[in-house]
Amino acid sequence: MAYYSLEPWGEDRADLRSAIIASLIHNSHSKQPRPPKDFLAFKPPKPKQTVADMIALCKQHAGVFQNL
């Protein structure tokens, strides 16, 4: 585990390297640059929404409707 924390390996790492190369090639031939995360084959999972996040979102939406 200590060595992996210094030098990670595996498919996730290989996917990141490929995404960096794809981003480099795309950005050299395009006027609209894109970050390597747009080229990842395996997207990282979205973090789960917490209760505090849900409450904040509801308050935000409620504020929008009060201003109508």
mmCIF file as Biopython writes it, N, C-alpha, C and O atoms, coordinates in Angstrom:
data_model
#
loop_
_atom_site.group_PDB
_atom_site.id
_atom_site.type_symbol
_atom_site.label_atom_id
_atom_site.label_alt_id
_atom_site.label_comp_id
_atom_site.label_asym_id
_atom_site.label_entity_id
_atom_site.label_seq_id
_atom_site.pdbx_PDB_ins_code
_atom_site.Cartn_x
_atom_site.Cartn_y
_atom_site.Cartn_z
_atom_site.occupancy
_atom_site.B_iso_or_equiv
_atom_site.auth_seq_id
_atom_site.auth_asym_id
_atom_site.pdbx_PDB_model_num
ATOM 1   N N  . MET A ? 1  ? 0.817   -1.174 0.000   1.0 0.0 1  A 1 
ATOM 2   C CA . MET A ? 1  ? 0.000   0.000  0.000   1.0 0.0 1  A 1 
ATOM 3   C C  . MET A ? 1  ? 0.875   1.256  0.000   1.0 0.0 1  A 1 
ATOM 4   O O  . MET A ? 1  ? 0.527   2.267  -0.611  1.0 0.0 1  A 1 
ATOM 5   N N  . ALA A ? 2  ? 1.992   1.179  0.680   1.0 0.0 2  A 1 
ATOM 6   C CA . ALA A ? 2  ? 2.878   2.341  0.717   1.0 0.0 2  A 1 
ATOM 7   C C  . ALA A ? 2  ? 3.449   2.622  -0.670  1.0 0.0 2  A 1 
ATOM 8   O O  . ALA A ? 2  ? 3.527   3.777  -1.088  1.0 0.0 2  A 1 
ATOM 9   N N  . TYR A ? 3  ? 3.847   1.568  -1.386  1.0 0.0 3  A 1 
ATOM 10  C CA . TYR A ? 3  ? 4.397   1.763  -2.733  1.0 0.0 3  A 1 
ATOM 11  C C  . TYR A ? 3  ? 3.320   2.281  -3.688  1.0 0.0 3  A 1 
ATOM 12  O O  . TYR A ? 3  ? 3.606   3.139  -4.523  1.0 0.0 3  A 1 
ATOM 13  N N  . TYR A ? 4  ? 2.093   1.780  -3.579  1.0 0.0 4  A 1 
ATOM 14  C CA . TYR A ? 4  ? 1.001   2.232  -4.442  1.0 0.0 4  A 1 
ATOM 15  C C  . TYR A ? 4  ? 0.697   3.712  -4.209  1.0 0.0 4  A 1 
ATOM 16  O O  . TYR A ? 4  ? 0.352   4.430  -5.147  1.0 0.0 4  A 1 
ATOM 17  N N  . SER A ? 5  ? 0.823   4.168  -2.961  1.0 0.0 5  A 1 
ATOM 18  C CA . SER A ? 5  ? 0.569   5.591  -2.687  1.0 0.0 5  A 1 
ATOM 19  C C  . SER A ? 5  ? 1.635   6.477  -3.338  1.0 0.0 5  A 1 
ATOM 20  O O  . SER A ? 5  ? 1.366   7.638  -3.645  1.0 0.0 5  A 1 
ATOM 21  N N  . LEU A ? 6  ? 2.835   5.943  -3.551  1.0 0.0 6  A 1 
ATOM 22  C CA . LEU A ? 6  ? 3.892   6.694  -4.226  1.0 0.0 6  A 1 
ATOM 23  C C  . LEU A ? 6  ? 3.806   6.577  -5.747  1.0 0.0 6  A 1 
ATOM 24  O O  . LEU A ? 6  ? 3.947   7.573  -6.455  1.0 0.0 6  A 1 
ATOM 25  N N  . GLU A ? 7  ? 3.577   5.368  -6.247  1.0 0.0 7  A 1 
ATOM 26  C CA . GLU A ? 7  ? 3.547   5.078  -7.684  1.0 0.0 7  A 1 
ATOM 27  C C  . GLU A ? 7  ? 2.311   4.244  -8.013  1.0 0.0 7  A 1 
ATOM 28  O O  . GLU A ? 7  ? 2.412   3.022  -8.129  1.0 0.0 7  A 1 
ATOM 29  N N  . PRO A ? 8  ? 1.130   4.886  -8.170  1.0 0.0 8  A 1 
ATOM 30  C CA . PRO A ? 8  ? -0.070  4.100  -8.466  1.0 0.0 8  A 1 
ATOM 31  C C  . PRO A ? 8  ? 0.017   3.415  -9.820  1.0 0.0 8  A 1 
ATOM 32  O O  . PRO A ? 8  ? 0.665   3.921  -10.737 1.0 0.0 8  A 1 
ATOM 33  N N  . TRP A ? 9  ? -0.635  2.264  -9.946  1.0 0.0 9  A 1 
ATOM 34  C CA . TRP A ? 9  ? -0.647  1.514  -11.202 1.0 0.0 9  A 1 
ATOM 35  C C  . TRP A ? 9  ? -2.062  0.993  -11.401 1.0 0.0 9  A 1 
ATOM 36  O O  . TRP A ? 9  ? -2.924  1.164  -10.539 1.0 0.0 9  A 1 
ATOM 37  N N  . GLY A ? 10 ? -2.291  0.366  -12.528 1.0 0.0 10 A 1 
ATOM 38  C CA . GLY A ? 10 ? -3.589  -0.255 -12.795 1.0 0.0 10 A 1 
ATOM 39  C C  . GLY A ? 10 ? -4.347  0.466  -13.892 1.0 0.0 10 A 1 
ATOM 40  O O  . GLY A ? 10 ? -3.842  1.411  -14.498 1.0 0.0 10 A 1 
ATOM 41  N N  . GLU A ? 11 ? -5.570  0.010  -14.141 1.0 0.0 11 A 1 
ATOM 42  C CA . GLU A ? 11 ? -6.376  0.527  -15.233 1.0 0.0 11 A 1 
ATOM 43  C C  . GLU A ? 11 ? -6.767  1.991  -15.045 1.0 0.0 11 A 1 
ATOM 44  O O  . GLU A ? 11 ? -6.817  2.743  -16.018 1.0 0.0 11 A 1 
ATOM 45  N N  . ASP A ? 12 ? -7.041  2.402  -13.818 1.0 0.0 12 A 1 
ATOM 46  C CA . ASP A ? 12 ? -7.389  3.805  -13.586 1.0 0.0 12 A 1 
ATOM 47  C C  . ASP A ? 12 ? -6.245  4.725  -14.000 1.0 0.0 12 A 1 
ATOM 48  O O  . ASP A ? 12 ? -6.455  5.769  -14.619 1.0 0.0 12 A 1 
ATOM 49  N N  . ARG A ? 13 ? -5.063  4.322  -13.651 1.0 0.0 13 A 1 
ATOM 50  C CA . ARG A ? 13 ? -3.876  5.111  -13.982 1.0 0.0 13 A 1 
ATOM 51  C C  . ARG A ? 13 ? -3.619  5.108  -15.483 1.0 0.0 13 A 1 
ATOM 52  O O  . ARG A ? 13 ? -3.266  6.142  -16.049 1.0 0.0 13 A 1 
ATOM 53  N N  . ALA A ? 14 ? -3.790  3.972  -16.128 1.0 0.0 14 A 1 
ATOM 54  C CA . ALA A ? 14 ? -3.604  3.876  -17.578 1.0 0.0 14 A 1 
ATOM 55  C C  . ALA A ? 14 ? -4.646  4.721  -18.298 1.0 0.0 14 A 1 
ATOM 56  O O  . ALA A ? 14 ? -4.340  5.366  -19.300 1.0 0.0 14 A 1 
ATOM 57  N N  . ASP A ? 15 ? -5.876  4.719  -17.790 1.0 0.0 15 A 1 
ATOM 58  C CA . ASP A ? 15 ? -6.937  5.529  -18.384 1.0 0.0 15 A 1 
ATOM 59  C C  . ASP A ? 15 ? -6.594  7.011  -18.284 1.0 0.0 15 A 1 
ATOM 60  O O  . ASP A ? 15 ? -6.824  7.766  -19.229 1.0 0.0 15 A 1 
ATOM 61  N N  . LEU A ? 16 ? -6.051  7.430  -17.154 1.0 0.0 16 A 1 
ATOM 62  C CA . LEU A ? 16 ? -5.663  8.830  -16.978 1.0 0.0 16 A 1 
ATOM 63  C C  . LEU A ? 16 ? -4.551  9.219  -17.944 1.0 0.0 16 A 1 
ATOM 64  O O  . LEU A ? 16 ? -4.587  10.296 -18.538 1.0 0.0 16 A 1 
ATOM 65  N N  . ARG A ? 17 ? -3.574  8.349  -18.098 1.0 0.0 17 A 1 
ATOM 66  C CA . ARG A ? 17 ? -2.488  8.645  -19.051 1.0 0.0 17 A 1 
ATOM 67  C C  . ARG A ? 17 ? -3.032  8.783  -20.467 1.0 0.0 17 A 1 
ATOM 68  O O  . ARG A ? 17 ? -2.624  9.687  -21.196 1.0 0.0 17 A 1 
ATOM 69  N N  . SER A ? 18 ? -3.933  7.914  -20.861 1.0 0.0 18 A 1 
ATOM 70  C CA . SER A ? 18 ? -4.532  7.990  -22.201 1.0 0.0 18 A 1 
ATOM 71  C C  . SER A ? 18 ? -5.352  9.265  -22.356 1.0 0.0 18 A 1 
ATOM 72  O O  . SER A ? 18 ? -5.339  9.885  -23.419 1.0 0.0 18 A 1 
ATOM 73  N N  . ALA A ? 19 ? -6.059  9.657  -21.314 1.0 0.0 19 A 1 
ATOM 74  C CA . ALA A ? 19 ? -6.864  10.881 -21.367 1.0 0.0 19 A 1 
ATOM 75  C C  . ALA A ? 19 ? -5.979  12.115 -21.507 1.0 0.0 19 A 1 
ATOM 76  O O  . ALA A ? 19 ? -6.338  13.056 -22.215 1.0 0.0 19 A 1 
ATOM 77  N N  . ILE A ? 20 ? -4.839  12.122 -20.847 1.0 0.0 20 A 1 
ATOM 78  C CA . ILE A ? 20 ? -3.917  13.253 -20.958 1.0 0.0 20 A 1 
ATOM 79  C C  . ILE A ? 20 ? -3.398  13.371 -22.387 1.0 0.0 20 A 1 
ATOM 80  O O  . ILE A ? 20 ? -3.306  14.475 -22.923 1.0 0.0 20 A 1 
ATOM 81  N N  . ILE A ? 21 ? -3.060  12.242 -23.004 1.0 0.0 21 A 1 
ATOM 82  C CA . ILE A ? 21 ? -2.573  12.265 -24.383 1.0 0.0 21 A 1 
ATOM 83  C C  . ILE A ? 21 ? -3.680  12.707 -25.329 1.0 0.0 21 A 1 
ATOM 84  O O  . ILE A ? 21 ? -3.438  13.515 -26.226 1.0 0.0 21 A 1 
ATOM 85  N N  . ALA A ? 22 ? -4.892  12.188 -25.141 1.0 0.0 22 A 1 
ATOM 86  C CA . ALA A ? 22 ? -6.014  12.584 -25.998 1.0 0.0 22 A 1 
ATOM 87  C C  . ALA A ? 22 ? -6.310  14.072 -25.861 1.0 0.0 22 A 1 
ATOM 88  O O  . ALA A ? 22 ? -6.587  14.746 -26.853 1.0 0.0 22 A 1 
ATOM 89  N N  . SER A ? 23 ? -6.252  14.583 -24.641 1.0 0.0 23 A 1 
ATOM 90  C CA . SER A ? 23 ? -6.477  16.011 -24.415 1.0 0.0 23 A 1 
ATOM 91  C C  . SER A ? 23 ? -5.401  16.854 -25.093 1.0 0.0 23 A 1 
ATOM 92  O O  . SER A ? 23 ? -5.704  17.888 -25.688 1.0 0.0 23 A 1 
ATOM 93  N N  . LEU A ? 24 ? -4.167  16.424 -25.006 1.0 0.0 24 A 1 
ATOM 94  C CA . LEU A ? 24 ? -3.061  17.140 -25.637 1.0 0.0 24 A 1 
ATOM 95  C C  . LEU A ? 24 ? -3.249  17.199 -27.150 1.0 0.0 24 A 1 
ATOM 96  O O  . LEU A ? 24 ? -3.069  18.257 -27.753 1.0 0.0 24 A 1 
ATOM 97  N N  . ILE A ? 25 ? -3.607  16.083 -27.763 1.0 0.0 25 A 1 
ATOM 98  C CA . ILE A ? 25 ? -3.805  16.060 -29.210 1.0 0.0 25 A 1 
ATOM 99  C C  . ILE A ? 25 ? -5.009  16.920 -29.593 1.0 0.0 25 A 1 
ATOM 100 O O  . ILE A ? 25 ? -4.938  17.687 -30.553 1.0 0.0 25 A 1 
ATOM 101 N N  . HIS A ? 26 ? -6.100  16.801 -28.861 1.0 0.0 26 A 1 
ATOM 102 C CA . HIS A ? 26 ? -7.289  17.600 -29.160 1.0 0.0 26 A 1 
ATOM 103 C C  . HIS A ? 26 ? -6.995  19.089 -29.031 1.0 0.0 26 A 1 
ATOM 104 O O  . HIS A ? 26 ? -7.355  19.872 -29.911 1.0 0.0 26 A 1 
ATOM 105 N N  . ASN A ? 27 ? -6.349  19.481 -27.953 1.0 0.0 27 A 1 
ATOM 106 C CA . ASN A ? 27 ? -6.087  20.900 -27.708 1.0 0.0 27 A 1 
ATOM 107 C C  . ASN A ? 27 ? -5.109  21.492 -28.712 1.0 0.0 27 A 1 
ATOM 108 O O  . ASN A ? 27 ? -5.145  22.696 -28.967 1.0 0.0 27 A 1 
ATOM 109 N N  . SER A ? 28 ? -4.241  20.676 -29.282 1.0 0.0 28 A 1 
ATOM 110 C CA . SER A ? 28 ? -3.299  21.203 -30.269 1.0 0.0 28 A 1 
ATOM 111 C C  . SER A ? 28 ? -3.962  21.411 -31.624 1.0 0.0 28 A 1 
ATOM 112 O O  . SER A ? 28 ? -3.429  22.131 -32.468 1.0 0.0 28 A 1 
ATOM 113 N N  . HIS A ? 29 ? -5.127  20.785 -31.843 1.0 0.0 29 A 1 
ATOM 114 C CA . HIS A ? 29 ? -5.817  20.905 -33.125 1.0 0.0 29 A 1 
ATOM 115 C C  . HIS A ? 29 ? -7.161  21.618 -33.016 1.0 0.0 29 A 1 
ATOM 116 O O  . HIS A ? 29 ? -7.895  21.679 -34.003 1.0 0.0 29 A 1 
ATOM 117 N N  . SER A ? 30 ? -7.500  22.151 -31.866 1.0 0.0 30 A 1 
ATOM 118 C CA . SER A ? 30 ? -8.803  22.758 -31.678 1.0 0.0 30 A 1 
ATOM 119 C C  . SER A ? 30 ? -8.668  24.125 -31.015 1.0 0.0 30 A 1 
ATOM 120 O O  . SER A ? 30 ? -7.701  24.393 -30.303 1.0 0.0 30 A 1 
ATOM 121 N N  . LYS A ? 31 ? -9.650  24.978 -31.261 1.0 0.0 31 A 1 
ATOM 122 C CA . LYS A ? 31 ? -9.658  26.302 -30.625 1.0 0.0 31 A 1 
ATOM 123 C C  . LYS A ? 31 ? -10.352 26.258 -29.273 1.0 0.0 31 A 1 
ATOM 124 O O  . LYS A ? 31 ? -10.242 27.197 -28.484 1.0 0.0 31 A 1 
ATOM 125 N N  . GLN A ? 32 ? -11.065 25.171 -29.003 1.0 0.0 32 A 1 
ATOM 126 C CA . GLN A ? 32 ? -11.755 25.026 -27.720 1.0 0.0 32 A 1 
ATOM 127 C C  . GLN A ? 32 ? -11.057 23.934 -26.901 1.0 0.0 32 A 1 
ATOM 128 O O  . GLN A ? 32 ? -11.306 22.748 -27.115 1.0 0.0 32 A 1 
ATOM 129 N N  . PRO A ? 33 ? -10.192 24.322 -25.974 1.0 0.0 33 A 1 
ATOM 130 C CA . PRO A ? 33 ? -9.469  23.309 -25.189 1.0 0.0 33 A 1 
ATOM 131 C C  . PRO A ? 33 ? -10.403 22.528 -24.265 1.0 0.0 33 A 1 
ATOM 132 O O  . PRO A ? 33 ? -11.397 23.059 -23.769 1.0 0.0 33 A 1 
ATOM 133 N N  . ARG A ? 34 ? -10.068 21.277 -24.049 1.0 0.0 34 A 1 
ATOM 134 C CA . ARG A ? 34 ? -10.820 20.411 -23.153 1.0 0.0 34 A 1 
ATOM 135 C C  . ARG A ? 34 ? -9.852  19.751 -22.180 1.0 0.0 34 A 1 
ATOM 136 O O  . ARG A ? 34 ? -8.754  19.356 -22.574 1.0 0.0 34 A 1 
ATOM 137 N N  . PRO A ? 35 ? -10.246 19.627 -20.909 1.0 0.0 35 A 1 
ATOM 138 C CA . PRO A ? 35 ? -9.363  19.008 -19.914 1.0 0.0 35 A 1 
ATOM 139 C C  . PRO A ? 35 ? -9.338  17.491 -20.073 1.0 0.0 35 A 1 
ATOM 140 O O  . PRO A ? 35 ? -10.235 16.918 -20.691 1.0 0.0 35 A 1 
ATOM 141 N N  . PRO A ? 36 ? -8.321  16.843 -19.523 1.0 0.0 36 A 1 
ATOM 142 C CA . PRO A ? 36 ? -8.229  15.378 -19.627 1.0 0.0 36 A 1 
ATOM 143 C C  . PRO A ? 36 ? -9.441  14.641 -19.068 1.0 0.0 36 A 1 
ATOM 144 O O  . PRO A ? 36 ? -9.764  13.551 -19.541 1.0 0.0 36 A 1 
ATOM 145 N N  . LYS A ? 37 ? -10.116 15.209 -18.076 1.0 0.0 37 A 1 
ATOM 146 C CA . LYS A ? 37 ? -11.270 14.506 -17.486 1.0 0.0 37 A 1 
ATOM 147 C C  . LYS A ? 37 ? -12.381 14.276 -18.505 1.0 0.0 37 A 1 
ATOM 148 O O  . LYS A ? 37 ? -13.195 13.369 -18.331 1.0 0.0 37 A 1 
ATOM 149 N N  . ASP A ? 38 ? -12.430 15.093 -19.579 1.0 0.0 38 A 1 
ATOM 150 C CA . ASP A ? 38 ? -13.429 14.890 -20.622 1.0 0.0 38 A 1 
ATOM 151 C C  . ASP A ? 38 ? -13.143 13.660 -21.465 1.0 0.0 38 A 1 
ATOM 152 O O  . ASP A ? 38 ? -14.033 13.177 -22.164 1.0 0.0 38 A 1 
ATOM 153 N N  . PHE A ? 39 ? -11.931 13.145 -21.418 1.0 0.0 39 A 1 
ATOM 154 C CA . PHE A ? 39 ? -11.535 12.012 -22.238 1.0 0.0 39 A 1 
ATOM 155 C C  . PHE A ? 39 ? -11.400 10.717 -21.450 1.0 0.0 39 A 1 
ATOM 156 O O  . PHE A ? 39 ? -10.959 9.709  -22.003 1.0 0.0 39 A 1 
ATOM 157 N N  . LEU A ? 40 ? -11.768 10.718 -20.176 1.0 0.0 40 A 1 
ATOM 158 C CA . LEU A ? 40 ? -11.674 9.507  -19.367 1.0 0.0 40 A 1 
ATOM 159 C C  . LEU A ? 40 ? -12.702 8.477  -19.835 1.0 0.0 40 A 1 
ATOM 160 O O  . LEU A ? 40 ? -13.871 8.813  -20.021 1.0 0.0 40 A 1 
ATOM 161 N N  . ALA A ? 41 ? -12.283 7.246  -20.025 1.0 0.0 41 A 1 
ATOM 162 C CA . ALA A ? 41 ? -13.206 6.184  -20.424 1.0 0.0 41 A 1 
ATOM 163 C C  . ALA A ? 41 ? -14.071 5.759  -19.242 1.0 0.0 41 A 1 
ATOM 164 O O  . ALA A ? 41 ? -15.248 5.438  -19.410 1.0 0.0 41 A 1 
ATOM 165 N N  . PHE A ? 42 ? -13.493 5.758  -18.066 1.0 0.0 42 A 1 
ATOM 166 C CA . PHE A ? 42 ? -14.214 5.384  -16.865 1.0 0.0 42 A 1 
ATOM 167 C C  . PHE A ? 42 ? -14.356 6.619  -15.992 1.0 0.0 42 A 1 
ATOM 168 O O  . PHE A ? 42 ? -13.396 7.061  -15.361 1.0 0.0 42 A 1 
ATOM 169 N N  . LYS A ? 43 ? -15.556 7.168  -15.961 1.0 0.0 43 A 1 
ATOM 170 C CA . LYS A ? 43 ? -15.811 8.379  -15.177 1.0 0.0 43 A 1 
ATOM 171 C C  . LYS A ? 43 ? -15.811 8.036  -13.693 1.0 0.0 43 A 1 
ATOM 172 O O  . LYS A ? 43 ? -16.374 7.019  -13.290 1.0 0.0 43 A 1 
ATOM 173 N N  . PRO A ? 44 ? -15.177 8.888  -12.870 1.0 0.0 44 A 1 
ATOM 174 C CA . PRO A ? 44 ? -15.221 8.643  -11.432 1.0 0.0 44 A 1 
ATOM 175 C C  . PRO A ? 44 ? -16.651 8.808  -10.919 1.0 0.0 44 A 1 
ATOM 176 O O  . PRO A ? 44 ? -17.390 9.645  -11.437 1.0 0.0 44 A 1 
ATOM 177 N N  . PRO A ? 45 ? -17.056 8.037  -9.926  1.0 0.0 45 A 1 
ATOM 178 C CA . PRO A ? 45 ? -18.429 8.137  -9.427  1.0 0.0 45 A 1 
ATOM 179 C C  . PRO A ? 45 ? -18.687 9.506  -8.804  1.0 0.0 45 A 1 
ATOM 180 O O  . PRO A ? 45 ? -17.807 10.105 -8.186  1.0 0.0 45 A 1 
ATOM 181 N N  . LYS A ? 46 ? -19.907 9.980  -8.981  1.0 0.0 46 A 1 
ATOM 182 C CA . LYS A ? 46 ? -20.285 11.258 -8.382  1.0 0.0 46 A 1 
ATOM 183 C C  . LYS A ? 46 ? -20.426 11.068 -6.877  1.0 0.0 46 A 1 
ATOM 184 O O  . LYS A ? 46 ? -20.902 10.028 -6.421  1.0 0.0 46 A 1 
ATOM 185 N N  . PRO A ? 47 ? -20.012 12.074 -6.104  1.0 0.0 47 A 1 
ATOM 186 C CA . PRO A ? 47 ? -20.179 11.941 -4.654  1.0 0.0 47 A 1 
ATOM 187 C C  . PRO A ? 47 ? -21.659 11.943 -4.294  1.0 0.0 47 A 1 
ATOM 188 O O  . PRO A ? 47 ? -22.463 12.617 -4.936  1.0 0.0 47 A 1 
ATOM 189 N N  . LYS A ? 48 ? -22.006 11.188 -3.269  1.0 0.0 48 A 1 
ATOM 190 C CA . LYS A ? 48 ? -23.399 11.125 -2.842  1.0 0.0 48 A 1 
ATOM 191 C C  . LYS A ? 48 ? -23.803 12.444 -2.207  1.0 0.0 48 A 1 
ATOM 192 O O  . LYS A ? 48 ? -23.006 13.103 -1.539  1.0 0.0 48 A 1 
ATOM 193 N N  . GLN A ? 49 ? -25.050 12.813 -2.429  1.0 0.0 49 A 1 
ATOM 194 C CA . GLN A ? 49 ? -25.573 14.052 -1.900  1.0 0.0 49 A 1 
ATOM 195 C C  . GLN A ? 49 ? -25.904 13.867 -0.419  1.0 0.0 49 A 1 
ATOM 196 O O  . GLN A ? 49 ? -26.549 12.891 -0.036  1.0 0.0 49 A 1 
ATOM 197 N N  . THR A ? 50 ? -25.460 14.803 0.399   1.0 0.0 50 A 1 
ATOM 198 C CA . THR A ? 50 ? -25.742 14.730 1.829   1.0 0.0 50 A 1 
ATOM 199 C C  . THR A ? 50 ? -27.065 15.422 2.119   1.0 0.0 50 A 1 
ATOM 200 O O  . THR A ? 50 ? -27.613 16.122 1.267   1.0 0.0 50 A 1 
ATOM 201 N N  . VAL A ? 51 ? -27.566 15.221 3.320   1.0 0.0 51 A 1 
ATOM 202 C CA . VAL A ? 51 ? -28.810 15.866 3.730   1.0 0.0 51 A 1 
ATOM 203 C C  . VAL A ? 51 ? -28.629 17.384 3.726   1.0 0.0 51 A 1 
ATOM 204 O O  . VAL A ? 51 ? -29.539 18.113 3.329   1.0 0.0 51 A 1 
ATOM 205 N N  . ALA A ? 52 ? -27.469 17.864 4.162   1.0 0.0 52 A 1 
ATOM 206 C CA . ALA A ? 52 ? -27.210 19.303 4.177   1.0 0.0 52 A 1 
ATOM 207 C C  . ALA A ? 52 ? -27.223 19.872 2.757   1.0 0.0 52 A 1 
ATOM 208 O O  . ALA A ? 52 ? -27.702 20.985 2.538   1.0 0.0 52 A 1 
ATOM 209 N N  . ASP A ? 53 ? -26.699 19.113 1.795   1.0 0.0 53 A 1 
ATOM 210 C CA . ASP A ? 53 ? -26.737 19.551 0.403   1.0 0.0 53 A 1 
ATOM 211 C C  . ASP A ? 53 ? -28.171 19.651 -0.098  1.0 0.0 53 A 1 
ATOM 212 O O  . ASP A ? 53 ? -28.522 20.602 -0.796  1.0 0.0 53 A 1 
ATOM 213 N N  . MET A ? 54 ? -28.995 18.679 0.251   1.0 0.0 54 A 1 
ATOM 214 C CA . MET A ? 54 ? -30.391 18.682 -0.181  1.0 0.0 54 A 1 
ATOM 215 C C  . MET A ? 54 ? -31.156 19.860 0.414   1.0 0.0 54 A 1 
ATOM 216 O O  . MET A ? 54 ? -31.949 20.499 -0.277  1.0 0.0 54 A 1 
ATOM 217 N N  . ILE A ? 55 ? -30.923 20.146 1.686   1.0 0.0 55 A 1 
ATOM 218 C CA . ILE A ? 55 ? -31.596 21.270 2.344   1.0 0.0 55 A 1 
ATOM 219 C C  . ILE A ? 55 ? -31.168 22.586 1.707   1.0 0.0 55 A 1 
ATOM 220 O O  . ILE A ? 55 ? -32.005 23.457 1.468   1.0 0.0 55 A 1 
ATOM 221 N N  . ALA A ? 56 ? -29.884 22.739 1.432   1.0 0.0 56 A 1 
ATOM 222 C CA . ALA A ? 56 ? -29.391 23.964 0.795   1.0 0.0 56 A 1 
ATOM 223 C C  . ALA A ? 56 ? -29.998 24.139 -0.596  1.0 0.0 56 A 1 
ATOM 224 O O  . ALA A ? 56 ? -30.339 25.256 -0.984  1.0 0.0 56 A 1 
ATOM 225 N N  . LEU A ? 57 ? -30.133 23.065 -1.336  1.0 0.0 57 A 1 
ATOM 226 C CA . LEU A ? 57 ? -30.730 23.128 -2.668  1.0 0.0 57 A 1 
ATOM 227 C C  . LEU A ? 57 ? -32.198 23.510 -2.591  1.0 0.0 57 A 1 
ATOM 228 O O  . LEU A ? 57 ? -32.669 24.310 -3.399  1.0 0.0 57 A 1 
ATOM 229 N N  . CYS A ? 58 ? -32.928 22.952 -1.632  1.0 0.0 58 A 1 
ATOM 230 C CA . CYS A ? 58 ? -34.343 23.308 -1.453  1.0 0.0 58 A 1 
ATOM 231 C C  . CYS A ? 58 ? -34.489 24.780 -1.076  1.0 0.0 58 A 1 
ATOM 232 O O  . CYS A ? 58 ? -35.381 25.461 -1.583  1.0 0.0 58 A 1 
ATOM 233 N N  . LYS A ? 59 ? -33.626 25.275 -0.195  1.0 0.0 59 A 1 
ATOM 234 C CA . LYS A ? 59 ? -33.677 26.686 0.182   1.0 0.0 59 A 1 
ATOM 235 C C  . LYS A ? 59 ? -33.370 27.584 -1.009  1.0 0.0 59 A 1 
ATOM 236 O O  . LYS A ? 59 ? -33.975 28.644 -1.162  1.0 0.0 59 A 1 
ATOM 237 N N  . GLN A ? 60 ? -32.438 27.165 -1.847  1.0 0.0 60 A 1 
ATOM 238 C CA . GLN A ? 60 ? -32.081 27.936 -3.026  1.0 0.0 60 A 1 
ATOM 239 C C  . GLN A ? 60 ? -33.280 28.012 -3.983  1.0 0.0 60 A 1 
ATOM 240 O O  . GLN A ? 60 ? -33.587 29.079 -4.516  1.0 0.0 60 A 1 
ATOM 241 N N  . HIS A ? 61 ? -33.942 26.895 -4.191  1.0 0.0 61 A 1 
ATOM 242 C CA . HIS A ? 61 ? -35.109 26.880 -5.081  1.0 0.0 61 A 1 
ATOM 243 C C  . HIS A ? 61 ? -36.269 27.673 -4.479  1.0 0.0 61 A 1 
ATOM 244 O O  . HIS A ? 61 ? -36.993 28.352 -5.207  1.0 0.0 61 A 1 
ATOM 245 N N  . ALA A ? 62 ? -36.453 27.597 -3.169  1.0 0.0 62 A 1 
ATOM 246 C CA . ALA A ? 62 ? -37.522 28.341 -2.516  1.0 0.0 62 A 1 
ATOM 247 C C  . ALA A ? 62 ? -37.277 29.842 -2.659  1.0 0.0 62 A 1 
ATOM 248 O O  . ALA A ? 62 ? -38.228 30.604 -2.832  1.0 0.0 62 A 1 
ATOM 249 N N  . GLY A ? 63 ? -36.029 30.275 -2.589  1.0 0.0 63 A 1 
ATOM 250 C CA . GLY A ? 63 ? -35.701 31.693 -2.745  1.0 0.0 63 A 1 
ATOM 251 C C  . GLY A ? 63 ? -36.002 32.185 -4.145  1.0 0.0 63 A 1 
ATOM 252 O O  . GLY A ? 63 ? -36.400 33.336 -4.322  1.0 0.0 63 A 1 
ATOM 253 N N  . VAL A ? 64 ? -35.822 31.342 -5.133  1.0 0.0 64 A 1 
ATOM 254 C CA . VAL A ? 64 ? -36.113 31.719 -6.521  1.0 0.0 64 A 1 
ATOM 255 C C  . VAL A ? 64 ? -37.601 31.956 -6.687  1.0 0.0 64 A 1 
ATOM 256 O O  . VAL A ? 64 ? -38.003 32.921 -7.338  1.0 0.0 64 A 1 
ATOM 257 N N  . PHE A ? 65 ? -38.435 31.086 -6.105  1.0 0.0 65 A 1 
ATOM 258 C CA . PHE A ? 65 ? -39.877 31.220 -6.248  1.0 0.0 65 A 1 
ATOM 259 C C  . PHE A ? 65 ? -40.439 32.401 -5.462  1.0 0.0 65 A 1 
ATOM 260 O O  . PHE A ? 65 ? -41.486 32.930 -5.834  1.0 0.0 65 A 1 
ATOM 261 N N  . GLN A ? 66 ? -39.781 32.828 -4.392  1.0 0.0 66 A 1 
ATOM 262 C CA . GLN A ? 66 ? -40.248 33.974 -3.620  1.0 0.0 66 A 1 
ATOM 263 C C  . GLN A ? 66 ? -40.041 35.271 -4.383  1.0 0.0 66 A 1 
ATOM 264 O O  . GLN A ? 66 ? -40.763 36.244 -4.161  1.0 0.0 66 A 1 
ATOM 265 N N  . ASN A ? 67 ? -39.056 35.294 -5.284  1.0 0.0 67 A 1 
ATOM 266 C CA . ASN A ? 67 ? -38.758 36.517 -6.024  1.0 0.0 67 A 1 
ATOM 267 C C  . ASN A ? 67 ? -39.649 36.702 -7.243  1.0 0.0 67 A 1 
ATOM 268 O O  . ASN A ? 67 ? -39.523 37.716 -7.930  1.0 0.0 67 A 1 
ATOM 269 N N  . LEU A ? 68 ? -40.555 35.757 -7.542  1.0 0.0 68 A 1 
ATOM 270 C CA . LEU A ? 68 ? -41.410 35.879 -8.731  1.0 0.0 68 A 1 
ATOM 271 C C  . LEU A ? 68 ? -42.527 36.840 -8.524  1.0 0.0 68 A 1 
ATOM 272 O O  . LEU A ? 68 ? -43.333 37.053 -9.428  1.0 0.0 68 A 1 
#
